[in-house]
């Protein structure tokens, strides 16, 4: 797991749930963890948002936010 205390708003992170991967950007940092917005960057530079995920200080997502087969998302790395 990853320590989320060094993450900042706007930073891109990579997520994993078992064999599945995703990415997003940090939209909120709190003392309890971070919120990450997943989505796709469009050709015109706008962000097509999909869902807002919540992570604790260790980068582990909420139990009800993940994949059916593999459970909660986890932050596995970030772009510094």
C-alpha positions, 0 to 999 in steps of 0.5 A: 500500500501507499502513503497518501500524505504526499499526494496533492490536488491535481496529481495523477495516480494509478489504481489497481483492483486485482488484475484490473487497472485504472487511473485518475487525478486527486481532487481532494486531500483530507487528514483521513485520505484522498478523493480521486476522480477517474475519467479520460482526458479528451483531445481538446484537453477537457476531463471526462469524469467517470466516478469519484473514489475515496481512499484512506491514508494507506491508499486503500479504497472503500469496500463498496468502490472497486471491482466485483471480482477483486474488491476495492481499488488501491493506489499503486503509484503516482506521477510525481 
